[in-house]
């Protein structure tokens, strides 16, 4: 029992939490601010993360909490929208990932992620793509990556391709675009810029936070460290 307590204490001491922010703008105006709280071990491996979506007055619009202990790319996570109580995310049960969605007064809906899901593409849930890319930037500069992005709020997923676009203003630029030509008509591509140390500096594309009317919104986010 004593050895377990010591091990748990040492694990807590080795973990560190960092905080950074992102300013999401639309037409040059800030629409929300992201506060990222990241917990990593002493090797830099991400353990947990919490993103709070804030208004200019610091009131919380929504939160996204992630646990990467069972999967880096398809992390167990929960998105909670404070405006209407809508919750959705991914959880792991007995080695199987399950997408779930629950409106405030509704019944939970679920969809299992089976072994042959998405024809073997890398499954992305929550913020998993960022942490995967952060760790694989050098490799991704030399190859295209096919991924399946989960949309738990709709119990659905879409195929995307991650492609390196070269350097821009000293940053590595990647484009994430739908593989389906039909979907590309409705889903604008996502663009991300990374610094050499693996920090996401800028994002442009569809937000994972709906606007106040419940509709999709495209934003540009610049991060502050």
N, C-alpha and C positions, 0 to 999 in steps of 0.2 A: 504493500500500500504506500509506504514511504517513497519507494523508488518511482512509483507512478506519479505521485505528487511532484517530486523533483523534476521528472521528465516534462510534465505539463507546465511547470513554472519556467523551466529553461526554454521551452517552446515559445511561451509568451514573451520572454525576454528577447528572444532572437527575432521575433516578428516586429516589423516597423510599419508605421502608418504615415503616408504622405498625403497632402491635400493640394489639388490644383483646380483651376476654374476654366470654364469655357463660356464665351459670350456668343449667344446665338442671335443672329441678325436677319432681318428680312427687309428689303428695300432700304437698307442703311439704318434701320431702327432695331434696337435690342428688343427681342420678343420674350426671351427668358435667359437665365443664367444657370449654367450647370456647375454644381459643386461636387467634385470627385474626391472621395476618401478611399485610398487604396492601401490594403494591408498586404505586405510581402514578407517572405522569410529572408534570412540573411544571404541567400544566393540570388535574390531578386525575383524569385518565383512568386507570382500573384496567388494569394490565398482567398481573399474576399475583397469585395468592392461595393461601395454604396454611392449612387449618384442621386443628388437632390436637384430637382428642377425648380428654380426660384423666380419669382417676379422681382421687379426692380425694388420693391419694398421689403424683400427678403422673405415674403410669405411663400410657403411651399405649394407648388402645383402638383407635383408627383414625385415618387421615389422609385428607384430601381436598385434592388439589393441582389448581389450575386455571390455564390459560393462555388469556387473552382476546384474543390477537393476531389470531385469525382470525374470532372472533365474540364479541360481548358477551353475547348472550342464550343462545347454545348453545356455551358455552366448551368447549374441549378439556380434559378433566379425568379424574382417576383417583381412585377411592375404594378404600382398602385397609383391610380389617378385620384387625387383628393377631391377633384371637382364633382365626380359622380360615383365614386366608390368602386369603379371598375378595376378588377384585378386579373392579371394573366401572367403566364410564365412557363417555366419548365421545371419539373421535379424528377428525381430519380427514385425508382422503387425496384428493389431486387435486381439491379443491374440494367434496368430498362428506363429510358428517358420517356417522359410523358408530357406532352403539351397540354396546358389547361387554361380555361377561360371562365371567369365568373363575374357576371354583373352584380351590382350591389344586392338586389333582392331576387336574383335568379339562381337557377340550378347550375352547378359546375358542369362544364362540358370538357371532355378529354379526348386525346388522340395519342396512341402509342407510337413511338419511333422504333420500328422493327429493324432487324438486322439488315434486310435488303432495301431499306429506306433510301430513296433518292439515287438509286443505281450506283451506290458506293461513293457518292460525292462526299466531301468533307462537310459534316453537318455543323451549322453555326447557330447558336442560340444566345440571345442577349448580347453582351459585349465581347463574346469569345473571339470574334474575328480580329479585333484590335490587338488582343494579347498574343494571338497566334502570329499576326503580321509583325508585331514588335520583336518577336523572337526569331523570325524567319526572313527578315528584310533582305539579307544578302542572297538567299536562295530565290526569293520571289522576284528579284531583279532579272533572273535568267530563265524564268518559266511562267506560264500562265497557270492559274489555279482555279479549278472548277469547284464551286461550293453550293450548298443548299441552305439558304437562309430561312429559318423558321419564323413564322408569323403567328405566335401563339394566340393573339387576340382574335384571329380568324381561323385558328386550327388549320393553317395552311403553310405552304412553303413555296419558294421560288428558286430556280437555278440562276446563278450568277457566275461571271468570270472575272477574276482579279488579274489585272494586267499592268505591268510597269510602264510608265510613260516617259521616263527620263528625269533629269534634274530640272528644277525650276526655282530660281532664286536661292540656290544652295540647299534645297529640300528635295527629297525623293517623292515623286508624284506617282500615285497609283489610281487607276480607274476601275470601278466595280460596276459592271453593266450586265443587264439581263441577257441570258443566252437566247431566249425566245424573241424573234423579231417582232412578234405580235405584242409581247409584254413591253418591249422597248417603246412602243407607242404611248404607253400609259405610265411607265415607271422610268422617270429620268435617271440617268446614270449618277452614281455616287463618285465623288472625287476626294481623295485624302492625300495629305502631304506629311511626310515624316522627316525628322532630323536624323542625322547619322547615329545618335545615341538611342534611337528607338522611341522618341517622344512624338506623339501625334500633335502636330502644330496647327493643322487646319482641316476642316471638313466642309464639304459642300454637297448638298443633296437633300433627300427626303428625311425629315425628322422622325424619330420614334415617338415623339410627343405630338398629339393632335392639337389643333388650335382650340380656342374656347368654344367654338361651335361644333366640335367633334370631327372636323374635317382634316384631311392631310395638309401638311405645310412643308414647304422646302425652305431650308435655312442655310446660312453659312456660319460656321462656328470657328472662332479663333481662340486658342487655348493660352492660358496664363499660368506659368509655373513659379 
